[in-house]
Amino acid sequence: MPDRALANRMLTLNTIAFTVCFAVWTMYGVLGAFLADKQVFPISKEQLGWLLGVPILTGSIMRLPVGLLTDRFGGKPVYIGVMLLATAGVASVSFATTFVHLVISGLIFGMSGAAFAVGIAYTSVFFPKEKQGTALGIFGVGNAGSALTTLLAPLALQRLTQEGNELEGWRTLPLIYAACLFGMTILFALLTKNRVTEGASQKTIRTMLAPLKSVRVWRFGAYYFLVFGAFVALAQWLVPYYLSVYGMSLAMAGLMASIFSLPSGLVRALGGWMSDKFGARATMYWVLASCVVLFALVIAPRMDIMSPGEGVLADRAGTVTQVGQDRVQIDDKSYGLKMARGSTQTLSSKGSSLSEGTIILPRSQSWQEPVVQVGQKVKKRELLARGVTHVYFQANVWVFTTIVFLAGIMMGIGKAAVYRHIPDYFPNDVGVVGGIVGVIGGLGGFVCPILFGYLLKVTGLWTSCWLLLALISVVCLVWMHVTILKMAKQAPATE
């Protein structure tokens, strides 16, 4: 078979396998929210954060050893081993009876997340350097597996539980995932061809780990912590977010979350092309700057606030002779009052923004209310009317979703841009470098849901997660800019 046809076939199979693995990896995003919402298990918000994070932890930690194994033995046997272990783990979820059982099963099927390190190295060996950015971008489309979970798993749970009337029906869902993953493993074993990176079999473990001494590897890892780790975290966290903030059903919450995760996965191929066309550095500048702005835009929570405003004070002593909504009179001196315009708008507790129209910017109005009565003696500088300011911010669901959609697009482009660096700087160590970058990035997917849960507990604000992500974006952007300025002074033509 010609090399080009073989390369395209391998890319297709790698991408499909990664899509299935990613769907399995993020299963708890929907299933965990369902079990917590229906109280099948007594799961708190902090525990939900841990439950979402444990599969990500395994997948992240195992990316480095899996990358090493791929460089040494080739992608085919390693990919098959990863998928078989993950199949056993996801099937075991069906038999869980406690929260601890769910955590243990999650740690096992979390191996599916390590498929990324295999696929990156396995895909690279079939393509020349100038085509690797596009090829790796296409492979990264497998991230859309999380969107398949958020779209289809809620609908499956509705049917399996008969619209929530037979809650134990949820146990069939993990078995469906296990069957799909096992079927993919069989196809992969039959249709793929193994290939090992040239010279990899002669390398010692110490030699293979040598790139980890490079600060550049860890800098790439920090970028990936944001664009991939936060992506994985949000792909799962957005389901309970929409459930709680906007009062949606599980199916609707899954659909809205997929608006973030599906395009983000698909656009990764565009990110690979952009990195080849314009350079990974320029692409990352746009990605990080955009993330700072977009995350900052959604920090403000829905709010309906009454606050003291500007009052009216008597400029001389006297007796109140008249009190009305629009004025207070002291002897022969009249003080005009600002009146409220219409009725104040109050948020309802459940998803009012779906029906009350689109209000993009915060609205406010101020008015004054008399606090004195006719016949009352007042002193100079005494309060006659108190000021009231009403601030209302809808945090409209469609505006919010549009911003989150754009953030997902930029993160998808960023994922490809980060990995486009690796074949350029570490052409013979793509597996191990991709593994450690994947570990750091994947740890973001583990740490972020847990931090989101604790921030929610401490602040009481669901939007606290966006503040955290905005700060991480700023750190990455500043680190990148400072580093590149230093490198430009030392060697203007190289990074």
C-alpha positions as CSV (number, residue, x, y, z in Angstrom):
1,M,0.0,0.0,0.0
2,P,1.4,3.5,-0.9
3,D,2.7,5.4,2.1
4,R,0.1,8.2,1.6
5,A,-2.8,5.8,1.6
6,L,-1.5,4.0,4.6
7,A,-0.9,7.3,6.4
8,N,-4.5,8.4,5.8
9,R,-5.9,5.1,6.9
10,M,-3.9,5.1,10.1
11,L,-4.9,8.7,10.8
12,T,-8.6,7.8,10.3
13,L,-8.4,4.8,12.6
14,N,-6.4,6.7,15.2
15,T,-8.9,9.6,15.2
16,I,-11.9,7.3,15.5
17,A,-10.3,5.3,18.3
18,F,-9.4,8.5,20.2
19,T,-12.9,9.9,19.8
20,V,-14.4,6.7,21.4
21,C,-11.7,6.9,24.2
22,F,-12.4,10.5,24.8
23,A,-16.2,9.9,25.0
24,V,-15.5,7.2,27.7
25,W,-13.0,9.4,29.5
26,T,-15.6,12.1,30.1
27,M,-18.6,9.9,30.8
28,Y,-18.8,11.0,34.4
29,G,-19.5,14.5,33.3
30,V,-23.1,13.4,32.5
31,L,-23.4,10.3,34.6
32,G,-22.0,12.0,37.7
33,A,-24.4,14.9,37.3
34,F,-27.3,12.5,36.9
35,L,-26.5,10.5,39.9
36,A,-26.0,13.6,42.0
37,D,-29.1,15.3,40.7
38,K,-31.4,12.3,41.2
39,Q,-29.7,11.5,44.6
40,V,-28.9,7.9,43.4
41,F,-25.8,8.4,45.5
42,P,-25.4,11.2,48.1
43,I,-22.9,13.3,46.2
44,S,-22.0,16.8,47.3
45,K,-20.7,19.5,44.9
46,E,-17.1,18.9,46.1
47,Q,-17.5,15.2,45.7
48,L,-18.8,15.7,42.2
49,G,-15.7,17.7,41.4
50,W,-13.6,14.7,42.6
51,L,-15.7,12.3,40.7
52,L,-15.2,14.2,37.5
53,G,-11.5,14.5,38.1
54,V,-10.4,11.0,39.0
55,P,-10.6,9.5,35.4
56,I,-8.7,12.6,34.2
57,L,-6.0,11.9,36.8
58,T,-5.4,8.4,35.6
59,G,-5.4,9.4,32.0
60,S,-3.0,12.3,32.7
61,I,-0.5,10.4,34.8
62,M,-0.4,7.5,32.4
63,R,0.3,9.6,29.4
64,L,4.1,9.7,30.1
65,P,4.7,6.0,30.5
66,V,2.3,5.3,27.6
67,G,4.3,7.8,25.5
68,L,7.5,6.0,26.4
69,L,6.1,2.6,25.5
70,T,4.8,4.0,22.2
71,D,8.2,5.3,21.2
72,R,9.8,1.9,22.0
73,F,7.2,-0.6,20.8
74,G,5.0,1.3,18.4
75,G,1.4,2.6,18.8
76,K,-0.6,-0.5,17.8
77,P,0.1,-2.8,20.8
78,V,0.0,0.1,23.3
79,Y,-3.3,1.5,21.9
80,I,-4.9,-2.0,22.1
81,G,-3.7,-2.4,25.7
82,V,-5.0,1.0,26.8
83,M,-8.5,0.3,25.3
84,L,-8.8,-3.1,26.8
85,L,-8.0,-1.9,30.3
86,A,-10.4,1.1,29.9
87,T,-13.1,-1.3,28.7
88,A,-12.9,-3.3,31.9
89,G,-12.9,-0.2,34.0
90,V,-16.0,1.4,32.4
91,A,-17.9,-1.9,32.5
92,S,-17.2,-2.1,36.3
93,V,-19.1,1.2,36.8
94,S,-22.3,-0.6,36.2
95,F,-21.8,-2.6,39.4
96,A,-20.9,0.3,41.7
97,T,-22.9,0.5,44.9
98,T,-21.1,3.3,46.7
99,F,-19.3,6.6,45.9
100,V,-15.9,4.9,46.6
101,H,-16.8,2.2,44.0
102,L,-17.5,4.9,41.4
103,V,-14.1,6.6,42.2
104,I,-12.2,3.3,41.8
105,S,-13.9,2.4,38.5
106,G,-13.2,6.0,37.3
107,L,-9.5,5.5,38.1
108,I,-9.4,2.4,35.9
109,F,-11.4,3.6,32.9
110,G,-9.4,6.9,33.1
111,M,-6.8,4.9,31.2
112,S,-8.8,5.9,28.1
113,G,-7.4,9.4,28.4
114,A,-3.9,8.1,27.9
115,A,-4.9,7.2,24.3
116,F,-3.9,10.7,23.3
117,A,-0.2,10.2,24.0
118,V,-0.3,7.0,21.9
119,G,-2.2,8.6,19.1
120,I,0.1,11.7,18.9
121,A,3.3,9.6,18.5
122,Y,1.6,6.9,16.4
123,T,0.2,9.5,14.0
124,S,3.5,11.4,13.7
125,V,5.5,8.5,12.4
126,F,3.3,8.2,9.3
127,F,3.6,11.8,8.1
128,P,6.5,14.1,7.0
129,K,7.4,17.0,9.2
130,E,5.6,19.6,7.0
131,K,2.3,17.7,7.2
132,Q,2.4,16.8,10.9
133,G,0.6,20.0,12.2
134,T,-2.4,19.3,10.0
135,A,-2.3,15.6,10.7
136,L,-2.1,16.1,14.5
137,G,-4.9,18.7,14.2
138,I,-7.1,16.2,12.5
139,F,-6.3,13.5,15.1
140,G,-7.2,16.0,17.8
141,V,-10.7,16.2,16.4
142,G,-11.2,13.1,18.7
143,N,-11.7,15.6,21.5
144,A,-15.2,15.9,20.1
145,G,-15.8,12.6,21.9
146,S,-16.7,14.7,24.9
147,A,-19.5,16.3,22.9
148,L,-20.8,12.9,21.9
149,T,-21.1,12.1,25.6
150,T,-22.8,15.4,26.5
151,L,-25.2,15.1,23.6
152,L,-26.1,11.4,23.6
153,A,-25.6,10.2,27.2
154,P,-28.5,12.4,28.7
155,L,-30.8,11.1,26.0
156,A,-29.7,7.5,26.7
157,L,-30.2,8.0,30.4
158,Q,-33.8,9.3,29.8
159,R,-34.6,6.1,27.9
160,L,-32.8,3.7,30.1
161,T,-34.4,5.1,33.3
162,Q,-37.8,5.6,31.6
163,E,-37.8,9.4,32.1
164,G,-36.4,9.0,35.6
165,N,-39.0,6.5,36.8
166,E,-36.6,3.5,36.9
167,L,-33.4,5.1,38.2
168,E,-31.5,1.8,38.3
169,G,-31.6,1.8,34.5
170,W,-28.5,4.0,34.6
171,R,-26.4,0.9,35.1
172,T,-26.8,0.0,31.4
173,L,-25.1,3.2,30.2
174,P,-21.5,2.1,31.3
175,L,-22.1,-1.3,29.6
176,I,-23.0,0.5,26.3
177,Y,-19.7,2.5,26.6
178,A,-17.8,-0.7,27.3
179,A,-19.3,-2.5,24.2
180,C,-18.4,0.5,21.9
181,L,-14.9,0.6,23.2
182,F,-14.3,-3.1,22.9
183,G,-15.7,-3.1,19.4
184,M,-13.3,-0.3,18.5
185,T,-10.4,-2.3,19.9
186,I,-11.2,-5.3,17.7
187,L,-11.4,-3.0,14.6
188,F,-8.1,-1.4,15.5
189,A,-6.4,-4.7,16.0
190,L,-7.5,-5.9,12.6
191,L,-7.0,-2.8,10.4
192,T,-3.9,-1.0,11.7
193,K,-0.2,-1.5,11.1
194,N,2.5,-1.0,13.7
195,R,5.5,1.3,13.2
196,V,8.2,2.4,15.6
197,T,10.1,5.7,15.6
198,E,13.5,5.1,13.9
199,G,16.2,4.5,16.5
200,A,13.7,4.4,19.4
201,S,14.5,0.7,20.3
202,Q,18.1,1.5,21.0
203,K,17.3,4.3,23.5
204,T,17.6,3.8,27.2
205,I,14.9,5.1,29.6
206,R,17.4,7.8,30.7
207,T,17.9,9.0,27.1
208,M,14.2,9.0,26.4
209,L,13.5,11.1,29.5
210,A,16.3,13.6,28.7
211,P,13.9,16.2,27.0
212,L,12.2,16.7,30.4
213,K,15.2,18.8,31.4
214,S,14.1,21.4,28.9
215,V,12.1,24.3,30.3
216,R,10.4,24.6,27.0
217,V,8.7,21.2,27.6
218,W,7.2,22.6,30.9
219,R,6.2,25.8,29.2
220,F,4.3,23.9,26.6
221,G,2.7,21.9,29.4
222,A,1.5,25.1,31.1
223,Y,-0.2,26.2,27.9
224,Y,-1.8,22.8,27.6
225,F,-2.9,22.9,31.2
226,L,-5.2,25.7,30.1
227,V,-6.3,24.8,26.5
228,F,-6.7,21.1,27.1
229,G,-7.0,20.6,30.9
230,A,-9.5,23.4,31.3
231,F,-11.3,22.2,28.2
232,V,-11.8,18.7,29.7
233,A,-12.9,20.2,33.0
234,L,-15.4,22.5,31.4
235,A,-16.7,19.8,29.1
236,Q,-17.9,18.1,32.2
237,W,-18.5,21.0,34.6
238,L,-20.8,22.8,32.2
239,V,-23.5,20.1,32.6
240,P,-24.1,20.7,36.3
241,Y,-23.4,24.5,35.7
242,Y,-26.4,24.7,33.3
243,L,-28.5,22.5,35.6
244,S,-27.9,24.7,38.6
245,V,-27.5,28.3,37.2
246,Y,-30.2,28.1,34.5
247,G,-32.5,25.4,35.8
248,M,-32.3,23.2,32.7
249,S,-33.1,19.6,32.3
250,L,-30.2,17.1,32.0
251,A,-30.8,16.7,28.3
252,M,-30.9,20.4,27.6
253,A,-27.8,21.0,29.8
254,G,-26.0,18.3,27.8
255,L,-27.0,20.0,24.6
256,M,-25.8,23.4,25.7
257,A,-22.5,22.0,27.0
258,S,-21.9,20.3,23.6
259,I,-22.1,23.8,22.0
260,F,-18.8,24.3,23.8
261,S,-17.1,20.9,23.4
262,L,-18.1,19.8,19.9
263,P,-16.8,22.8,17.9
264,S,-13.7,22.9,20.1
265,G,-12.9,19.4,19.2
266,L,-13.6,19.8,15.5
267,V,-11.7,23.1,15.1
268,R,-8.5,21.4,16.3
269,A,-7.8,20.5,12.7
270,L,-8.1,24.2,11.8
271,G,-5.6,24.9,14.6
272,G,-3.2,22.5,13.0
273,W,-3.5,24.2,9.7
274,M,-3.1,27.6,11.2
275,S,0.0,26.5,13.1
276,D,1.5,25.2,9.8
277,K,0.5,28.4,8.0
278,F,1.2,31.2,10.5
279,G,3.4,29.5,13.0
280,A,2.5,28.0,16.4
281,R,3.8,31.0,18.3
282,A,1.6,33.5,16.6
283,T,-1.4,31.2,16.9
284,M,-0.8,30.8,20.7
285,Y,-0.6,34.6,21.1
286,W,-4.1,34.9,19.7
287,V,-5.4,31.9,21.7
288,L,-4.1,33.1,25.1
289,A,-5.1,36.7,24.6
290,S,-8.6,35.6,23.5
291,C,-9.0,33.4,26.5
292,V,-8.1,36.2,28.9
293,V,-10.8,38.4,27.4
294,L,-13.5,35.7,27.0
295,F,-13.2,34.3,30.5
296,A,-13.2,37.7,32.0
297,L,-16.5,38.5,30.2
298,V,-18.4,35.7,32.0
299,I,-17.0,36.3,35.6
300,A,-19.9,38.5,36.6
301,P,-22.7,36.3,38.1
302,R,-26.4,36.8,37.6
303,M,-27.4,39.5,40.1
304,D,-30.4,41.5,41.3
305,I,-29.0,44.0,43.9
306,M,-30.6,46.8,45.9
307,S,-28.0,49.2,47.3
308,P,-28.1,52.5,49.1
309,G,-27.9,55.4,46.7
310,E,-27.7,59.2,46.8
311,G,-30.1,60.6,49.4
312,V,-31.6,64.1,50.0
313,L,-30.5,66.1,53.0
314,A,-32.1,69.2,54.5
315,D,-30.0,72.3,53.9
316,R,-31.7,74.1,56.9
317,A,-33.8,73.3,59.9
318,G,-37.6,73.5,59.7
319,T,-40.9,71.6,59.8
320,V,-42.1,69.2,57.1
321,T,-45.2,70.6,55.5
322,Q,-45.7,68.2,52.6
323,V,-44.5,64.7,51.6
324,G,-45.0,63.1,48.2
325,Q,-43.4,60.6,45.9
326,D,-41.8,63.3,43.9
327,R,-41.0,66.0,46.5
328,V,-40.6,66.9,50.2
329,Q,-41.4,70.4,51.4
330,I,-39.8,72.0,54.5
331,D,-41.6,75.2,55.4
332,D,-41.4,77.2,52.1
333,K,-38.5,75.1,50.7
334,S,-39.3,72.3,48.2
335,Y,-36.9,69.3,47.6
336,G,-37.5,67.4,44.4
337,L,-37.1,63.6,44.5
338,K,-36.1,61.2,41.8
339,M,-38.8,58.6,41.1
340,A,-38.4,55.0,40.0
341,R,-39.1,54.3,36.3
342,G,-41.8,51.6,36.2
343,S,-41.4,48.4,38.3
344,T,-38.1,46.9,39.3
345,Q,-37.1,43.7,37.6
346,T,-36.3,40.7,39.7
347,L,-34.7,37.5,38.7
348,S,-36.6,34.3,39.3
349,S,-34.8,31.3,40.8
350,K,-35.1,29.1,37.8
351,G,-33.9,29.9,34.4
352,S,-35.8,33.1,33.8
353,S,-33.3,34.2,31.2
354,L,-34.8,31.7,28.7
355,S,-38.0,33.6,28.5
356,E,-37.5,37.2,29.6
357,G,-35.6,38.3,26.6
358,T,-32.0,39.2,26.0
359,I,-30.4,41.8,28.2
360,I,-26.7,41.9,27.4
361,L,-25.3,44.6,29.7
362,P,-26.1,45.3,33.4
363,R,-29.0,47.7,34.0
364,S,-29.4,50.1,36.9
365,Q,-31.7,52.8,38.1
366,S,-31.8,55.0,41.1
367,W,-34.6,56.7,43.0
368,Q,-35.3,58.4,46.3
369,E,-37.9,57.5,49.0
370,P,-39.1,59.9,51.7
371,V,-38.2,59.0,55.3
372,V,-39.9,61.9,57.0
373,Q,-43.6,62.7,57.8
374,V,-45.7,65.8,57.7
375,G,-45.3,67.9,60.9
376,Q,-41.9,66.4,61.7
377,K,-39.2,68.8,62.9
378,V,-35.9,68.3,61.0
379,K,-32.4,69.7,61.6
380,K,-30.0,71.0,59.1
381,R,-28.3,68.1,57.2
382,E,-30.9,65.6,58.4
383,L,-31.9,62.9,55.9
384,L,-35.2,63.7,54.1
385,A,-35.2,60.9,51.5
386,R,-33.0,57.9,51.2
387,G,-31.5,56.9,47.9
388,V,-32.0,53.4,46.4
389,T,-30.0,51.9,43.5
390,H,-31.1,48.8,41.8
391,V,-28.6,46.9,39.7
392,Y,-29.8,44.0,37.5
393,F,-27.6,41.7,35.4
394,Q,-29.3,38.9,33.6
395,A,-26.3,36.8,32.5
396,N,-28.4,35.8,29.6
397,V,-28.0,32.1,28.8
398,W,-27.6,32.7,25.0
399,V,-25.0,35.5,25.5
400,F,-23.2,33.3,28.0
401,T,-23.3,30.3,25.7
402,T,-22.0,32.4,22.8
403,I,-19.0,33.5,24.8
404,V,-18.3,30.0,26.0
405,F,-18.6,28.7,22.4
406,L,-15.9,31.2,21.3
407,A,-13.7,30.2,24.2
408,G,-14.0,26.6,23.2
409,I,-13.0,27.5,19.6
410,M,-9.9,29.3,20.8
411,M,-9.0,26.4,23.1
412,G,-9.4,23.9,20.3
413,I,-7.0,25.9,18.1
414,G,-4.6,26.2,21.0
415,K,-4.5,22.5,21.6
416,A,-3.2,22.0,18.1
417,A,-0.8,24.9,18.3
418,V,0.8,23.5,21.5
419,Y,1.5,20.1,19.9
420,R,2.7,21.6,16.6
421,H,5.8,22.7,18.5
422,I,6.8,19.2,19.5
423,P,7.9,17.6,16.2
424,D,9.9,20.8,15.5
425,Y,11.9,20.8,18.7
426,F,11.9,17.2,19.7
427,P,11.5,15.2,16.4
428,N,12.8,12.0,17.9
429,D,11.0,12.2,21.2
430,V,7.5,13.1,20.2
431,G,6.1,10.3,22.3
432,V,7.8,11.2,25.6
433,V,7.5,15.0,25.1
434,G,3.9,14.7,24.0
435,G,3.4,12.4,27.0
436,I,4.7,14.9,29.6
437,V,2.9,17.8,28.0
438,G,-0.2,15.7,28.0
439,V,0.4,14.8,31.7
440,I,0.5,18.5,32.7
441,G,-2.5,19.4,30.5
442,G,-4.5,16.4,31.7
443,L,-3.7,17.3,35.3
444,G,-5.6,20.5,34.6
445,G,-8.6,18.4,33.8
446,F,-8.2,16.7,37.2
447,V,-7.4,19.7,39.3
448,C,-9.8,22.2,37.7
449,P,-13.1,20.5,38.6
450,I,-12.0,20.0,42.2
451,L,-11.0,23.7,42.4
452,F,-14.3,24.6,40.8
453,G,-16.1,22.7,43.4
454,Y,-14.2,24.2,46.3
455,L,-14.5,27.8,44.9
456,L,-18.2,27.2,44.6
457,K,-18.4,26.1,48.2
458,V,-16.4,29.1,49.5
459,T,-17.8,31.9,47.3
460,G,-21.3,30.5,46.6
461,L,-20.8,31.7,43.0
462,W,-20.8,29.3,40.1
463,T,-19.0,32.0,38.0
464,S,-15.9,31.7,40.3
465,C,-14.6,29.1,37.9
466,W,-14.2,31.7,35.2
467,L,-12.1,34.0,37.4
468,L,-9.7,31.1,38.0
469,L,-9.4,30.4,34.3
470,A,-8.9,34.0,33.5
471,L,-6.0,34.2,35.9
472,I,-4.4,31.0,34.5
473,S,-4.7,32.6,31.0
474,V,-3.0,35.7,32.1
475,V,-0.1,33.7,33.7
476,C,0.4,31.7,30.5
477,L,0.3,34.8,28.3
478,V,2.8,36.7,30.4
479,W,5.1,33.7,30.7
480,M,5.0,33.2,26.9
481,H,5.6,36.9,26.1
482,V,8.5,37.3,28.6
483,T,10.2,34.1,27.4
484,I,9.9,35.0,23.8
485,L,11.3,38.5,24.5
486,K,14.3,36.9,26.2
487,M,14.9,34.5,23.3
488,A,14.5,37.3,20.8
489,K,17.4,39.2,22.5
490,Q,19.6,36.1,22.6
491,A,18.8,34.6,19.2
492,P,16.3,36.7,17.2
493,A,15.8,34.0,14.5
494,T,15.0,31.2,16.8
495,E,12.7,30.5,19.7
